Amino acid sequence: MSEDLAQGGGELSQDDIDRLMSGEAGGGRPKDPNQDQLAEEWARALEPGEGVQEGKPLGKTAGKPSFEELQGGRSSGHSAELDFILDIPLEVTVEMGRTRMLINDLLQLGQGSVIELNRLAGEPLDILVNNKLVARGEVVVVGEKFGIRLTDIVSPLERVKRLR
């Protein structure tokens, strides 16, 4: 049989295919005894059923799902689900302004050079968290350190508008 195929003569009959699949035709895998049962189960599952309706469960009625409550209550005003994110570090940046420069101009900068920014003096500074604008504020000096006093928190609606 395989010699005929190798020479290009003839086609396989269904009996030949069945023999090859069952391993009877020399050198094939031995047939798994559970394979016929599995094939019958798949055939039954794929047959159209008279009582089967699309979107409805087979033989059972769907019940309301039940979910277990998460363990743990409230601790110090925060829900237990939020406690695990409170220690995630975020990058906070205060931006005084921006400018664009040519590489040639950048290379000519030296100590004492002045870079003009796109902001006016006294204009609020942007406070960014992970490069997203969340607030505006003004510079304060406490001792020998700089700080920022928040003057405006950006509304969630405005943050969404900036994403576009």
C-alpha atoms as one frame of an Amber mdcrd trajectory, in Angstrom:
protein
   0.000   0.000   0.000   2.681   2.578   0.964   4.783   1.555  -2.031   1.869
   2.556  -4.315   1.695   5.966  -2.693   5.449   6.485  -2.891   5.316   5.808
  -6.617   2.397   8.187  -7.023  -0.097   5.495  -7.938  -3.424   5.329  -6.199
  -5.285   6.831  -3.321  -5.952   5.561   0.161  -9.304   4.016   0.894 -11.108
   4.644   4.164 -10.075   1.157   5.322  -6.415   1.988   4.630  -6.717   5.231
   6.589  -8.369   3.423   9.504  -5.616   0.795   9.531  -2.902   3.479   9.501
  -4.577   5.385  12.316  -5.027   2.258  14.442  -1.405   1.224  14.048  -2.167
  -2.077  12.292  -0.201  -1.252   9.175   3.247  -1.919  10.613   5.432   0.504
  12.549   2.530   2.691  13.726   1.619   3.524  17.269  -0.463   1.004  19.164
  -4.078   2.064  19.469  -5.120   3.589  22.778  -8.122   1.649  24.158  -9.649
   4.874  25.548  -9.385   6.635  22.184 -12.654   5.153  20.839 -14.539   6.149
  23.982 -13.098   9.679  23.828 -13.999   9.960  20.142 -17.574   8.884  20.892
 -17.890  11.472  23.680 -16.690  14.216  21.341 -19.057  13.055  18.613 -22.009
  13.162  21.042 -20.973  16.606  22.279 -20.774  17.959  18.742 -24.133  16.571
  17.626 -26.935  19.116  17.578 -29.294  18.444  20.462 -33.037  18.890  20.314
 -33.310  20.570  23.710 -30.225  22.737  23.327 -30.808  26.473  23.132 -28.059
  28.956  22.526 -26.991  30.809  25.642 -28.703  28.385  28.041 -26.910  25.807
  30.197 -27.306  22.103  29.422 -29.574  20.312  31.867 -29.006  22.752  34.721
 -30.344  26.111  35.658 -27.866  28.859  36.260 -27.751  30.112  39.812 -26.540
  33.334  41.288 -22.775  33.239  41.806 -21.483  33.533  45.332 -18.237  35.219
  46.244 -16.375  34.940  49.500 -15.665  38.204  51.230 -12.007  39.121  51.419
 -10.559  38.539  54.860  -9.589  41.533  56.942 -11.471  44.618  57.909 -10.662
  48.279  57.939  -7.434  49.424  59.514  -6.828  53.043  60.459  -9.365  54.407
  57.969  -7.988  52.582  54.920  -9.423  49.408  53.463  -7.209  46.327  53.677
  -7.231  46.087  49.879  -5.541  49.493  49.595  -2.939  48.943  52.321  -0.632
  46.988  50.026  -0.298  49.885  47.544   0.501  52.558  50.119   4.222  51.679
  50.131   4.741  51.820  46.355   7.317  54.505  45.526   6.356  57.146  42.961
   8.523  59.684  41.156   7.456  63.244  41.979   8.817  66.009  39.723   8.390
  69.770  40.057   8.728  71.503  36.710   9.686  75.173  36.569   9.393  75.353
  32.790  10.662  73.974  29.505  12.563  75.111  26.468  13.905  73.687  23.212
  17.513  74.199  22.192  19.721  73.301  19.274  22.651  71.018  20.071  25.015
  73.800  18.989  23.443  76.192  21.563  23.548  73.505  24.248  27.270  72.901
  23.649  28.015  76.606  24.074  26.483  76.781  27.579  28.861  77.444  30.417
  28.854  78.407  34.057  26.686  81.511  34.494  24.701  80.974  31.250  20.982
  81.764  31.440  18.377  79.495  29.854  15.054  81.127  29.058  12.048  78.984
  30.032   8.490  79.083  28.716   7.049  80.320  32.062   6.649  83.775  33.526
   7.996  84.684  36.959   5.380  84.033  39.652   3.482  81.548  37.500   2.590
  78.286  39.319   4.933  75.316  38.920   3.693  71.943  37.691   3.840  68.967
  40.051   4.051  65.701  38.140   3.679  62.210  39.563   5.137  59.554  37.245
   5.180  62.210  34.482   1.441  62.963  34.865   0.312  66.433  35.979  -1.527
  66.165  39.307  -1.142  69.610  40.907   0.294  73.128  40.669   2.118  75.032
  43.357   4.517  77.799  44.340   8.060  77.710  45.675   8.633  78.204  49.394
  11.925  78.337  51.270  12.119  76.686  54.685  15.481  77.206  56.339  17.956
  76.438  53.581  15.686  74.046  51.666  13.201  74.589  48.872   9.668  73.255
  49.057   6.416  73.505  47.135   3.108  74.765  48.509   0.238  73.173  46.602
  -2.135  75.796  45.280  -4.273  73.717  42.926  -5.029  70.007  42.553  -5.808
  68.980  38.983  -9.312  67.510  38.720  -9.725  63.966  37.401 -11.688  65.374
  34.446  -8.794  67.676  33.500  -6.319  64.770  33.819  -8.434  62.711  31.408
  -8.562  65.635  28.936  -4.724  65.854  28.990  -4.438  62.180  27.995  -5.841
  62.906  24.536
